[in-house]
Amino acid sequence: MLRDIDFTKKVTVLTGDRPTGPLHLGHYVGSIRERIRLQEAGAECFVMVADAQAYTDNIENTRKVAEAIPQVVADYIGCGIDPDRTTVFLQSAVPELAELTMLYMNFTSVSRLERNPTIREETRQRGYEMVMPSGFLCYPIAQAADITGFRATHVPVGEDQLPMIELAQETAAKVNRAAARDILPEPVAVLSTTGRLPGIDGKAKASKSLGNAIHLLDSDAEIERKVMMMYTDPDHLTVAMPGKTEGNVVFAYLDAFHEDRDEVAALKDHYTRGGLGDVKLKKLLVRTLVELVGPIRERRERVIADPKGIEAVLRKGSAAARERVAAVMNDVRSGLGIYRLA
Ligand code: TRP
């Protein structure tokens, strides 16, 4: 959380998203909102469109990734990431990250990668038990390179990314030990104040592939349609009946997005006592979400209408990112005593 961060020391933030489609409210509460807070707090910020990582499980969908890249940039800018203050760049346009990844592969065993809980979960989801792309197994190493390559101190991410941050910490520590001096900071995760956002169907996670998320590009009518479909308490059959707030998606979203905490607390109380209907609550949530998403959607539409502008943002950001990672990698190489052809 932001209040745990000591801003008297230099704070460098790196984070990113795989471009596999437009982003949704889960991304927004999980990480993007924290990035914007960090940007506003004056941290040095790098935000990456992680296309190289997207290929680790999408090599047969390269076109989908290509199409999603400008969408994700539009989502970022729509949400308030300001390319004049945050370096927004494309992972594959920074080849130094791939070089650093290759070097880091020597610091991590295959069994260490196979133990990574997020990799294990994703292996199951993708059916990679028998045949796994080696790039997929190694993406946590690439992620350690993404993070340490910028000397990032803070990484705003969702909880599922904690094993990746741990590997980045370990890698930084190994490099520092091998070099016998502190070349790389050990990065820490910045978790969002709200936990994981459930899907509108009540499933544990809002996700594009499950089709249960509200996207930052959804129209007001689409938001309303999705909210009206939201899973609530299946035993709450009449307005008069007491209802459960736990596992109730409408309350999970009100918790995440409605700014008046006291009002949410009073509504929960009322709902638990009975006498508060789902439709009334859903209408409040529609208003809350339309107020949040409307301006984001309008900004992102203006960005999408200007593909050259998007390219310019990525080109400028990626050039700056290259310089940064090249300098860090030079320090890593010399710290490790690696021969370099002059
Ligand atoms: N793994 C992240 C995701 O799935 C994307 C990512 C790549 C990332 N490199 C990163 C996140 C470095 C934080 C830091 O969305």
Residues whose N, C-alpha, C, O or C-beta is under 5 A from the ligand:
A	BS01	LIG	L14 T15 G16 D17 R18 A50 Q53 Q143 D146
